Amino acid sequence: MTHMHITAWALAIILFFVANSLYKGGKTKPAKITHMITRVLYLAIIGTGFALIGSSFGFYAVKLIVGIIVIGLMEMVLVRTSKGKSTGALWIAFVIAFVVVLYLGLSLPQGFKPFA
């Protein structure tokens, strides 16, 4: 399950940047398709994340909340980019939240603990 979770968020991050580039390039149709695939991956991330929580909820709950914030920020960046609105503050919040959730995920007992 851990591999599925990591694969889902890695693909989502890649497709997030692809969709953002397509929106900025004015290619609306391919951007919308990529955006919708990214949304499906959001569901896979959340589903596998819940499956990984298991019975211990303490530290995992913090990662769950920050992870949902990251997904929300990704969605807000893409929607505001598609509408041509500014996204500077959202990008800053996204980067901070992503670094936090990555650190939390790699610090959990099921991770490979590069920070230990």
C-alpha angles and dihedrals in degrees: 000000000000091000091051090051093049092046091050095051093042091053091044092054092048093048090045090060092043092051091046091052092047092051091049090048091055095245096135101169097052089040092055091049092050090045091054092049088051089053090054088052089052087061091048090050093050093044096049090042091057090047090053094052094073116165101328107080106167110090091017091061091060091051090046092054094045090045091054088049089053091051090048092050091049090053093046092050092051095045094047091046090052089052092047095244126140117275104179098115092043091053091052091049090046094052093047093047092045093052090048094049091045091052092047092048094050091047095055120102092251093054127085092250106224089168096056 
